[in-house]
Amino acid sequence: MSKLKLHGFNNLTKSLGLCVYQLRYTHSSQATHTYNQYINQQYQAERLSHILTKTADIIGGNILNSASQDYQPQGASVTMMIAEGTEAELGENYDQNKTRSGPIATSIVNHLDKSHICIHTYPETQAVNGISIFRADIEISTCGVISPLSAANFLISTFNADITTIDYRVRGVTRDTSGIKHYIDENIVSIQDFFSEYIKRHFYCSDINLAQANIFTTKLKRKEFELEDYLFDCKSKDYSLVEQEHITKLMKREIDDIFFNENR
């Protein structure tokens, strides 16, 4: 799709939502408590603010206002309002279709002008079968030229997610200079089109799309499973082979349950 010559402002609203999950085996109530403390420290509001600041930079948004809060006993939220970058900043020939595969991470709610970014965290307080779940919800809503899709790779890799559900929808209508209505302004068949090769190599991906309604959903599940990566505050050598097999079975079933929205 070539760049639209619009009559006035681009009135389309583009919303990207990510629900990311991390799962860890915590072998005791004390380990669960320690894990929750670790998560609250790792994903406190200050760090979430840094993540959203980087996200705004990736999509070409200027932060106008930011609000953050750490909750007791756990969890945090950040929200930011953002504005689309100026024509000079974005470049006269800016084309979001050329920035499809945004960066991955190498290592809040923000308010935008008519746009916003937010993160909310949800640590699970009660481990079941020794499995603790951490979930974070991220939402980016923009209007104008900029698209939130280029931030997907960065956010997936930043949270080191085991499972991720991504929703993308475009709402509204805008007109070009000849008066023709447009309900989407970018080429998209699947959110997977915007994933880096790194993401595609390390995750199984499954689509559920309603393209006629401009609604796209992709679910991701990590391909590799190394038990050591899922143990918190302990090592696989601390368990017998039978116990390792049992924990592996529990973890894989929990991951599949969340990925497929099941209880088995």
N, C-alpha and C positions, 0 to 999 in steps of 0.2 A: 504494500500500500504506500503510494507516494505521499509526501507531506501535504496535509490539507491546508488550503488557503481559506481561513475561516472569516466569517462575518462576525467580528467582535471576539469575545473571550470564549475559550474552550470550556463548555459547561459540563463535560463528562466527568463523572466521579469514578475514580479507579481505586478499588479497595483490595488490599492484599492482607490476608490473615494467616498466621502460622500458629499451630499448636504443637509444641515440641515436648518430647518426653525423654527423661533419663531414668533408667532403672538400675538399681544396685541391690546386691544381696547383703543384708545386714544381719549378722548371725545372732544378735542378742538385742534386748531392749536398750541396753547401754550403747551398743553400736548404732542402733537406729537414732537415738538421741544425739550422738556425736555426728552422725551423717547430716541430720537436720541442721545442726549448728554450722557444719561445713557449708551446706547449701546456702544458708542465710548469709554467711560471710562472703561466699563466692559470688552470689547474685544479689548483693545489697544495692540500694538505690543509686549509690554513687557510680558503681560499675555499670549498671543498666543505663545511666545517663550517658556514659562514654559510648556504649554500644549504639544508642539512638543518635548520638551526635555523628558517629561514623556513618550510620544508616542515612541520615539526612544528607551528608556529604556525597554518598554514593549516588543517590537519586537526583541530586542537584537542587536540594531545598535549603533555604535559609531559615534558621531557627529564630522565631520571634519571642517565644515564651516557653518556659519549662517549669514543671511542677513534679516533685518527687516525694515519696514517703516510704520509710521502712516501718513495717507493722510489728506489733508485739502479739503473740510470741514469735511469729514468723511471717515471711512474705514481704514483698515490696512492689511498688508501682511507680512508674515514671510516665509522664505525658508531655508531649511537646507540640506546640503550634508552629507550623512552618509556612514559609512563602516560597513560591517558585522563584528560582534564580532569575536575574534580569536577563534581557536578551543578550547583553554583552557577555554576561557570565556563562550562559548556556551556549552561545554562539549562534550566529544567524542561521546556520544550516543544521542546528541540533535535530537529531533524529533518534528517538528512543529505540527504534528497531535496530540501530547499529550498536547499541549498548546492551544487547539482550543478555549476554552472559556476564553478570557482574562479578566482582572479586569474591574470593572465599577468605575466611579469617586465617591469619597466620599466627597468631598467638594461641523504657521509661515512658511517660507520655510526653511527647513534645508537641507544641502547638505550632501549626503552619498557618499562613494566610489562607483561609478557607480549606486548610488541610491539617492533618495531625498524625502523629506517631505515638503509639503507647505500648508499654510492656507491663504485664501483671504476672507475678510468680505465685505458684501454688504448691508448696512442699506438702507431701502427705505425712501426717503425724503418726499414723498407725500402720506399721508394716504388717502385711498379711503373708503368711508362709515365708517370713524372713525377707520379703521383697519390699523395698522402699521406692516410691515413685515421686519424681520431681517433674512438675509441668510448668511451662511458661506459655503465656498467650501474648502474641505480638500482632498489632494491627497497624497498617499504614494506609491512610486514605489521602489521595491527592486529587487535585483538579488542575486543569491547564495542560501544558505539554508534558510535564514530567510523569514518568511511570514508576510505580513502586517495584515492579518485577525484577529490576536489576539488583535489588537488595537481597533477593532470596538466597543466593549462594552464600553470602556473607553471614546471614542470620542462621542458616542451617549449620554451618561449620563452627560458628561462634559458640553455639550451645551444645556442640558435640552430641547431637540428638541421636537416640536409638530409633525413635519413631517420630515422624513429622507428618502432620496433615496440613496442606496448604490450600486455601480457598482464594480465588481471584474473581472479582466480578466488576463489570463496568455498567454504570447506571446513568440514565439521563439521555439527553439529545443535544447535539450542537449542529449548527448550519455552516455550510461553506459559502463562499462569496456569491455563488449562483443560487443560493436559497435551498439547496438540497440538504435534507436532514441526514445526520450520521449518528449511529448509535455505538460506534467503537472507532478508534482512530489508530489501531495498530494491528499488525498481522499476528494472530495467535491461533494455533490449533490445540496446543497443550502447554501447560506450565513447564513441562519437561523441556520444551524448546529453549527455555531460558537457563537451564542448568548447565554448569560447567562439566567438563569431562571428569573431573574429580568426583563430583556428586554422582554422576551416572555410573562411575566405576565402583563406588562404595555402597550404593543403595539400590534395593529393589524399588521400582516405581510403578504405581497403578493409578489410572485415571478414571474419574467419574465426571463427565462433562455434559453441560447443557449449552452447547455452542450457540444455538439460536437465541437463547436468553442471555448470552454473554456471561455465563457462569462456568467456571473451570475449577476442578478439584483434583489434586494429586496427593497420593499418600506414599510415604517413603518408609522403608524399613532397612536397617543396616544389614549388609550381606554377611560380613565376617562375624563370627562368634568365637571369642576367646574367653573362657571362664575367668581368667585372671583379671580381665578388664571390668568385670561385673562384681567383683568382690570388694567390699569396703572394709578397711581396717583388719584385713586378714589376707592370707595367701592360699593358693590352691593346695600347697604342700601341707597345710594344716588339716586337710581332710583326706580320708581314705578314698580310694578309687570309686567305691560304691557311693560314698557321700558326694563326690564330685559329679558323678553321673546323675544323682538325684537332684542336686542344685541346678545342674545344666538343664535338666528336663523342666524344672519349675520355672526357670528364667525364660526359656524358649517358649513355653506355653503362655506365660504372662505377656511376653512381647507380641506373640501371635494374637492373643485375645484382644489387646488394645488395637493392633493394626487392623483386625477384621471386625472390631466392635462386637465381640462375643464373650460369653462366659462358658468355660468348659470344665 
